[in-house]
C-alpha cells in the first residue's frame, strides 16, 4: 500500500514550508500533494514557487500532485485554479466541481478530493468518464459503507485508485466566514492572516474541557487526530490503495516511518501518541461518533 502526504492545511511561513518539504525528500512517501486548499489569502508561496518545489520532489522520485481550493469565492481565485489545472507538468487534485470541469474540458486526468462528496457508483462513473483516476472517499464514511461502495463499483466495472485520509485532523467544513479572525476580533477582509499564529490550528474545547474542534481560518477541523494505521490490513482488503497523512509541524517523519514499517510488516506497533498534540480518533471509520476511539486502540 502506498503512502501519500496531503496538502499543507496551515499557513506556515515560507521558511517553515521550505524546511518541511526538504525533510520530506528522504521520507518513504510515494505521493506528495502541494498547494493551498483552504484560503486564497494565504500566499506564503506563489503558484510558480509551488511548481518549483514540485520539481524538486519529483526529481527525488515522488509523484507530485497540485491541489486546488475547496471553496472558490472570487474571479481571481478561479484564475489561480485554472492556472493550476493547466500547469502542464503535474497531476491535479480537484477539490471542487469547478476544477473538475476545467480539467475535463482540457481532457486531463485528475484526483478527486474528499470535498467532492462522492457517495455512489453513479458519481464515481461520471467523474471517471471525465478523467478521474484516483479518489478520496468522504471523510465521514464508515468502513461498512466504504466496503459496500467499493464492492459495488468493482461489480459495475468502475475501477479507480482509492486513497483514504488516514492521519491528521479531519477537515469537517469550509465556510465563507473566517472563525480564527472572528476569535481575535478582526473582520475577515482585514484578518492580517492571523491564522499564522496557530501552526496547527486553534483548538476549541467542549464545556467539559475535551478537544472538540480545531479552527483553521475558514476551515473547521476535528479536535482529535484521525489515526487509521491499526486498520491497515483491513483497508487493503477493502480495496484502498493509498493512505493519506496530513502534515503537522512536528514529528511527522516519525509518524511516516511508523506507518511504513507497519504496512511493510516490519513492525506490529501502531502507536503514534508520542508524536501528536491531541488525542487520536477513529470513530467515523467504525461508524461511531467521529471523535471516538476504539477501546483497544
VOGU-3710 file (C-alpha; in Angstrom, 3 decimals, decimal comma):
1> xxxxxxxxxx> 0,000/0,000/0,000  1,286/3,463/-0,882  1,571/6,458/1,413  0,748/9,992/0,390  1,408/13,324/2,078  -1,655/15,534/1,815  -1,549/19,262/1,085  -0,443/21,584/3,869  -3,608/22,825/5,599  -1,978/25,522/7,756
11> xxxxxxxxxx> -0,441/28,926/6,873  3,206/28,419/7,748  5,956/30,849/6,819  7,942/30,435/3,622  10,958/29,279/5,613  8,931/26,691/7,533  7,364/25,344/4,335  10,680/25,040/2,535  12,307/23,303/5,512  9,341/20,963/5,910
21> xxxxxxxxxx> 9,425/19,730/2,316  13,232/19,499/2,299  12,845/16,915/5,074  10,196/15,022/3,122  12,596/14,225/0,270  14,052/11,354/2,299  10,738/10,165/3,771  9,164/6,929/2,457  6,092/8,592/0,955  5,131/7,856/-2,627
31> xxxxxxxxxx> 2,874/10,826/-3,389  3,113/14,463/-2,277  0,257/16,953/-2,656  1,206/20,625/-2,883  -0,694/23,906/-2,863  -3,255/25,920/-0,939  -6,631/24,261/-0,412  -8,087/26,305/2,469  -7,836/30,080/1,951  -6,704/32,090/-1,076
41> xxxxxxxxxx> -5,356/34,845/1,196  -2,566/32,521/2,321  0,288/33,253/-0,058  3,498/32,133/1,632  4,392/30,571/-1,718  3,234/31,762/-5,126  1,952/29,237/-7,709  5,298/29,259/-9,554  7,087/28,516/-6,281  4,840/25,535/-5,586
51> xxxxxxxxxx> 5,698/24,300/-9,085  9,421/24,694/-8,432  9,045/22,786/-5,168  7,142/20,100/-7,045  10,001/19,672/-9,484  12,444/19,127/-6,622  10,205/16,462/-5,079  9,586/14,811/-8,443  13,342/14,623/-9,011  13,529/12,709/-5,704
61> xxxxxxxxxx> 11,110/10,107/-7,047  7,824/11,382/-5,601  4,605/11,610/-7,566  3,634/15,264/-7,230  0,007/16,405/-7,295  -1,165/20,027/-7,200  -4,236/20,590/-5,013  -6,872/23,252/-5,697  -9,005/25,333/-3,339  -12,043/23,639/-1,840
71> xxxxxxxxxx> -14,024/26,901/-1,791  -13,631/29,331/-4,701  -15,223/32,723/-3,982  -13,756/35,219/-6,465  -12,692/35,530/-10,069  -9,055/35,878/-9,056  -9,271/32,580/-7,184  -10,825/30,905/-10,220  -7,935/32,214/-12,326  -5,469/30,570/-9,949
81> xxxxxxxxxx> -7,369/27,284/-10,115  -7,393/27,479/-13,916  -3,641/28,093/-13,944  -3,022/25,072/-11,696  -5,221/22,868/-13,870  -3,234/23,908/-16,933  0,207/23,626/-15,295  1,385/21,158/-17,934  3,603/19,145/-15,576  1,758/17,588/-12,655
91> xxxxxxxxxx> -1,451/15,768/-11,901  -4,080/17,930/-10,173  -6,345/17,172/-7,208  -9,735/18,773/-7,872  -11,375/19,873/-4,651  -14,473/21,448/-6,152  -16,594/20,787/-9,218  -15,312/23,909/-10,953  -11,845/22,381/-11,051  -13,360/19,097/-12,290
101> xxxxxxxxxx> -14,971/20,935/-15,197  -11,765/22,787/-16,102  -9,762/19,559/-16,096  -12,412/17,641/-18,032  -12,552/20,360/-20,693  -8,780/20,030/-21,112  -9,006/16,234/-21,249  -6,643/15,920/-18,285  -6,559/13,124/-15,685  -7,128/14,201/-12,088
111> xxxxxxxxxx> -7,547/13,114/-8,471  -10,980/13,673/-6,922  -10,639/15,209/-3,458  -12,775/14,215/-0,488  -14,645/17,534/-0,622  -16,285/16,443/-3,889  -18,557/14,262/-1,708  -18,781/11,173/-3,920  -21,144/8,727/-2,261  -22,299/6,337/-5,004
121> xxxxxxxxxx> -21,198/4,436/-8,069  -23,060/6,732/-10,445  -20,984/9,688/-9,226  -17,758/7,680/-9,466  -18,576/6,573/-13,003  -19,470/10,123/-14,056  -16,161/11,554/-12,865  -14,132/8,569/-14,058  -15,512/9,195/-17,533  -14,341/12,794/-17,227
131> xxxxxxxxxx> -10,801/11,843/-16,281  -10,708/10,960/-12,575  -8,054/8,308/-11,926  -7,950/8,351/-8,113  -10,447/9,491/-5,495  -10,770/10,136/-1,788  -13,982/8,954/-0,121  -15,905/11,448/2,035  -14,169/11,678/5,380  -17,128/10,524/7,489
141> xxxxxxxxxx> -17,721/7,332/5,501  -17,652/4,187/7,660  -15,795/1,009/6,717  -19,108/-0,759/6,050  -20,284/1,997/3,706  -16,881/2,226/2,025  -16,688/-1,543/1,589  -20,180/-1,652/0,098  -19,398/1,218/-2,281  -16,091/-0,217/-3,465
151> xxxxxxxxxx> -17,630/-3,666/-3,920  -20,475/-2,238/-5,978  -18,002/-0,217/-8,044  -15,963/-3,322/-8,840  -19,074/-5,219/-9,909  -20,051/-2,293/-12,132  -16,603/-2,166/-13,734  -15,799/1,264/-12,272  -12,127/0,782/-11,463  -10,321/3,619/-9,674
161> xxxxxxxxxx> -7,472/4,014/-7,218  -8,855/4,730/-3,746  -6,944/6,965/-1,340  -8,107/7,343/2,255  -7,452/10,153/4,723  -5,712/8,101/7,413  -3,837/10,532/9,648  -4,409/14,116/10,755  -7,061/16,500/11,954  -10,121/15,811/9,835
171> xxxxxxxxxx> -11,356/18,703/7,647  -15,026/18,861/8,602  -16,343/22,020/6,927  -15,326/25,079/4,946  -17,090/28,421/5,322  -17,041/31,885/3,757  -16,591/33,177/7,325  -13,169/33,124/8,994  -13,614/31,866/12,531  -9,983/32,426/13,506
181> xxxxxxxxxx> -10,241/36,124/12,585  -13,505/36,405/14,481  -11,888/34,789/17,521  -9,398/37,678/17,750  -11,981/40,336/16,898  -10,950/41,057/13,309  -13,130/41,147/10,182  -12,242/38,621/7,513  -11,135/41,237/4,968  -8,648/42,674/7,489
191> xxxxxxxxxx> -7,563/39,430/9,134  -3,805/40,075/8,614  -3,545/36,272/8,219  -3,867/35,865/11,977  -4,114/32,089/11,493  -0,318/32,147/11,018  -0,170/32,399/14,817  -1,597/28,870/15,048  0,655/26,477/13,070  -1,587/23,523/13,919
201> xxxxxxxxxx> -4,890/25,382/14,137  -6,697/26,975/17,076  -8,020/24,289/19,464  -11,614/24,586/20,624  -12,749/22,590/23,667  -16,168/21,459/24,833  -17,697/22,759/28,073  -16,194/19,690/29,707  -12,734/20,716/28,544  -12,370/17,951/25,961
211> xxxxxxxxxx> -10,896/18,643/22,478  -13,848/19,243/20,153  -12,890/21,224/17,051  -9,860/22,961/15,572  -10,371/26,350/13,934  -8,191/26,817/10,871  -9,289/30,072/9,270  -12,332/29,324/7,133  -11,898/25,598/7,763  -13,204/23,681/10,768
221> xxxxxxxxxx> -11,292/20,514/11,640  -11,695/17,792/14,223  -10,183/18,386/17,651  -8,713/14,876/17,658  -6,274/13,390/15,158  -7,637/10,617/12,960  -5,339/7,579/13,010  -6,263/4,525/10,932  -2,994/2,582/10,851  -4,422/-0,164/13,134
231> xxxxxxxxxx> -6,804/-0,992/10,250  -4,133/-1,108/7,548  -4,677/-4,732/6,533  -8,444/-4,350/6,607  -8,207/-1,234/4,433  -6,116/-3,106/1,864  -8,720/-5,879/1,810  -11,438/-3,277/1,175  -9,557/-2,044/-1,887  -7,842/1,063/-0,535
241> xxxxxxxxxx> -4,585/1,595/-2,411  -3,149/4,678/-0,678  -3,215/6,110/2,842  -3,003/9,893/3,156  -1,117/11,519/6,027  -1,842/15,190/6,686  1,095/17,499/7,529  1,738/18,593/11,110  4,549/20,890/12,303  6,462/18,363/14,398
251> xxxxxxxxxx> 7,300/14,645/14,408  5,752/13,901/11,011  8,827/11,941/9,930  8,378/9,576/12,866  4,699/9,088/12,012  5,531/8,348/8,375  8,193/5,829/9,396  5,743/4,103/11,746  3,098/3,818/9,023  5,621/2,491/6,516
261> xxxxxxxxxx> 7,067/-0,064/8,941  3,659/-1,461/9,898  2,381/-1,601/6,323  5,572/-3,390/5,250  5,273/-5,909/8,075  8,438/-4,689/9,795  6,623/-3,655/12,992  3,456/-4,528/14,899  3,242/-1,283/16,872  0,695/1,194/15,542
271> xxxxxxxxxx> 1,045/3,654/18,424  1,688/7,311/17,474  0,572/9,048/20,669  4,082/10,346/21,430  4,076/12,288/18,158  0,672/14,022/18,163  -0,520/17,075/20,089  -4,107/15,862/20,569  -5,921/12,577/21,248  -6,299/10,155/18,342
281> xxxxxxxxxx> -9,682/9,088/16,986  -11,160/6,546/14,576  -14,886/6,938/15,176  -16,030/7,752/11,657  -14,314/4,671/10,271  -16,029/2,447/12,835  -19,453/4,030/12,250  -19,319/5,767/15,640  -19,125/9,481/16,579  -16,076/10,846/14,797
291> xxxxxxx> -14,173/11,870/17,922  -14,435/8,377/19,443  -11,558/5,920/19,582  -11,724/2,144/19,783  -11,215/0,910/23,381  -8,274/-1,289/22,419  -6,559/1,294/20,213
//
